[in-house]
């Protein structure tokens, strides 16, 4: 069980679920770090959300409006957030998820992360997430995927895209995955997604590398994991003796 002061950090882009209970008007809070933006996902109707800076000064409260289930809101830097590469406190009246980093910036962001549900789990029956704009650099073309992994046989999965901040339509017909199998899409670009399944699944946005992977039980430690090892080769990265990674493939660890 997570403690009353826990938060979860996943990568340069960070997916965080706020679970900390505090004795103020907004019951759930966490401290987060972002290099640029903050994106909130609501799992309950009527969720109030606030952001405080390091001096505990309120800097954003969604104009006092609530965020209903299935909806999201992006809080951008520098239009709203005063500083990049900064720690902020985020608070909500109900449990919610937060994506931080630079996934929604124009052009290239560093984007690799699994979605989390409202309880901080990476495998579950319902997830909300965001897939960034596809980057057209030759090093990245063909290496940017959105992937759903199944952990039990005969798992029915539906992937939907947002068409109106809370209204969704299917990306593809509902499909079935068996344990250890995956569904991948390399065409989804700049879309907020809703993933529904009758058994727990995970959802990986893989436009770059370096992220924690959830275990089959949903938590971020365990004995069985499914993930994807990307084969991006960026010439700005130095590979020893000119070596390049071998072609990527889904992996079980």
C-alpha positions in Angstrom: 0.0 0.0 0.0 1.3 3.4 -0.8 2.0 5.7 2.1 0.1 8.9 2.7 3.0 10.9 1.3 3.9 9.0 -1.8 4.4 10.1 -5.4 5.6 8.2 -8.4 8.2 9.4 -10.9 8.6 7.6 -14.2 11.0 9.4 -16.6 12.0 12.8 -18.1 8.4 12.8 -18.9 6.7 11.9 -15.7 3.3 10.2 -15.1 2.2 10.8 -11.5 -1.0 9.8 -9.7 -1.8 12.0 -6.7 -2.6 9.8 -3.7 -1.4 11.8 -0.7 -4.2 12.7 1.7 -4.0 16.1 3.3 -6.2 17.9 5.8 -7.1 20.8 3.5 -10.0 21.5 1.2 -8.4 19.5 -1.6 -7.8 16.1 -0.3 -5.2 14.7 -2.6 -1.8 16.2 -3.4 1.7 15.5 -4.5 5.0 17.3 -5.4 6.0 17.0 -9.0 8.9 18.1 -11.2 8.4 19.2 -14.8 10.8 20.5 -17.4 7.9 22.3 -19.2 4.2 21.5 -19.1 1.7 19.8 -16.8 -1.3 17.7 -18.1 -4.1 16.6 -15.8 -6.4 13.6 -16.4 -9.6 13.2 -14.3 -11.0 9.9 -13.3 -13.9 11.3 -11.4 -16.6 13.9 -12.1 -16.4 17.2 -10.3 -12.6 17.2 -9.6 -11.1 20.5 -8.5 -7.4 20.9 -9.2 -4.8 23.5 -8.1 -1.1 24.1 -8.6 1.2 25.8 -6.1 4.8 27.0 -6.6 7.7 26.2 -4.2 6.7 29.1 -1.9 3.2 27.5 -1.6 1.6 30.3 -3.6 -1.4 29.3 -5.7 -0.6 29.9 -9.4 -3.4 28.0 -11.1 -6.8 26.6 -10.2 -8.5 26.0 -13.6 -10.4 29.2 -13.1 -12.3 27.5 -10.3 -13.8 25.0 -12.8 -14.0 21.2 -12.1 -12.6 18.5 -14.4 -15.0 15.7 -15.1 -14.2 12.0 -15.7 -12.4 11.4 -19.0 -11.4 15.1 -19.5 -8.0 16.6 -19.4 -6.4 20.0 -19.2 -2.9 21.1 -20.2 -1.2 23.8 -18.1 1.6 25.2 -20.4 4.9 26.9 -19.8 5.5 29.8 -20.1 1.9 30.9 -20.7 0.8 29.8 -17.2 3.6 28.1 -15.4 6.2 30.7 -14.3 9.2 28.5 -14.5 10.5 25.4 -16.4 12.6 22.7 -14.7 10.7 23.4 -11.5 9.0 21.6 -8.6 5.3 22.3 -8.1 2.7 21.0 -5.7 -0.5 19.8 -7.3 -3.7 19.2 -5.4 -7.1 17.8 -6.2 -10.5 17.2 -4.5 -10.5 13.6 -6.0 -7.8 11.3 -7.3 -6.3 12.3 -10.6 -3.3 11.6 -12.8 -0.6 14.0 -14.0 1.7 13.9 -17.0 4.7 16.2 -16.8 7.6 17.0 -19.1 7.4 18.3 -22.6 5.1 15.8 -24.5 2.8 18.4 -26.0 5.2 21.0 -27.1 5.4 22.0 -30.8 8.0 19.9 -32.5 10.1 17.3 -30.8 9.6 16.4 -27.2 11.3 13.6 -25.2 8.4 11.2 -24.9 8.5 7.7 -23.3 6.1 6.7 -20.6 3.4 4.3 -19.4 0.0 5.5 -18.4 -1.2 5.4 -14.8 -4.7 5.0 -13.5 -6.1 7.0 -10.6 -4.6 4.6 -8.0 -1.0 4.8 -9.4 -1.2 1.5 -11.2 0.3 0.9 -14.6 -1.9 -2.1 -15.4 -5.6 -1.7 -15.1 -8.9 -1.8 -16.9 -9.2 1.9 -17.7 -6.5 4.4 -18.6 -6.2 7.9 -20.0 -3.0 9.1 -21.7 -1.6 11.3 -24.4 0.4 10.5 -27.6 2.6 13.3 -28.9 2.9 14.6 -32.4 4.9 12.1 -34.6 8.4 13.4 -35.1 9.5 13.4 -38.7 13.3 13.2 -38.2 14.6 10.2 -40.1 16.1 8.8 -36.9 12.6 8.5 -35.4 10.5 7.6 -38.4 9.3 4.0 -37.9 10.3 4.0 -34.2 7.4 5.8 -32.6 4.6 3.6 -31.3 1.6 3.5 -28.9 1.5 0.0 -27.5 -1.0 -1.9 -25.4 0.2 -5.0 -23.5 -2.1 -7.8 -22.1 -1.4 -9.9 -19.0 -4.2 -12.4 -19.2 -5.6 -14.5 -22.1 -8.7 -13.4 -23.9 -8.4 -9.8 -22.9 -10.9 -7.5 -24.8 -9.4 -4.1 -25.5 -10.8 -0.9 -26.9 -8.6 2.1 -27.8 -10.4 5.4 -28.2 -9.2 8.9 -29.2 -10.6 12.1 -27.8 -12.7 14.2 -30.2 -13.9 16.8 -27.8 -12.2 16.7 -24.4 -14.3 14.0 -22.9 -16.0 12.7 -26.1 -14.3 9.6 -27.6 -14.4 7.5 -30.7 -12.8 4.2 -31.4 -9.4 4.2 -33.0 -10.0 0.6 -34.2 -12.5 -2.1 -33.6 -12.3 -3.8 -30.2 -9.6 -6.5 -30.3 -8.5 -9.5 -28.3 -5.1 -10.0 -26.8 -3.7 -13.1 -25.0 -1.2 -13.0 -22.2 2.1 -11.5 -23.3 0.7 -10.2 -26.6 0.5 -6.6 -27.7 -1.2 -4.2 -30.0 0.9 -1.4 -31.6 0.0 1.6 -33.6 2.5 3.9 -35.3 0.0 6.4 -36.8 -1.6 8.0 -33.8 -0.3 11.5 -33.5 -1.2 14.4 -31.1 -4.1 12.5 -29.5 -5.5 12.1 -26.0 -6.5 8.4 -25.6 -8.9 6.3 -23.5 -8.1 2.6 -23.1 -10.8 0.3 -21.8 -10.3 -3.5 -21.2 -12.1 -6.3 -19.4 -8.8 -7.4 -17.8 -5.8 -5.3 -16.8 -3.6 -3.9 -19.6 -0.8 -1.4 -19.8 -0.4 1.4 -22.3 3.0 2.6 -23.5 3.7 5.8 -25.4 7.1 5.1 -27.0 8.4 8.1 -29.0 11.7 7.9 -27.1 13.4 5.9 -24.5 13.9 5.6 -20.7 10.9 4.8 -18.6 9.8 2.5 -15.7 7.6 -0.4 -16.7 4.8 -1.7 -14.6 4.7 -5.3 -13.4 1.8 -7.7 -14.2 0.3 -6.7 -10.9 0.2 -3.0 -11.8 2.9 -1.8 -9.4 6.3 -0.6 -10.5 8.1 -3.6 -8.9 7.4 -7.3 -9.4 8.4 -10.5 -11.1 6.9 -10.2 -14.6 7.0 -7.3 -17.0 6.2 -6.6 -20.7 7.8 -3.6 -22.4 9.4 -2.4 -25.6 13.0 -1.8 -26.4 13.3 0.9 -29.0 15.9 1.1 -31.8 16.1 4.8 -32.2 19.6 5.9 -33.4 20.1 9.6 -33.0 23.4 10.9 -34.4 23.6 13.5 -31.7 24.0 10.6 -29.2 27.5 9.1 -29.0 27.6 5.3 -29.5 30.9 3.6 -28.5 33.1 2.8 -31.5 30.3 3.7 -33.8 28.1 0.8 -32.5 24.4 1.0 -33.1 21.7 -0.9 -31.2 20.1 -3.9 -32.8 16.6 -3.7 -34.1 14.0 -3.3 -31.4 11.3 -5.7 -30.3 8.8 -6.2 -27.6 10.4 -7.8 -24.6 9.4 -9.9 -21.6 11.6 -9.5 -18.5 
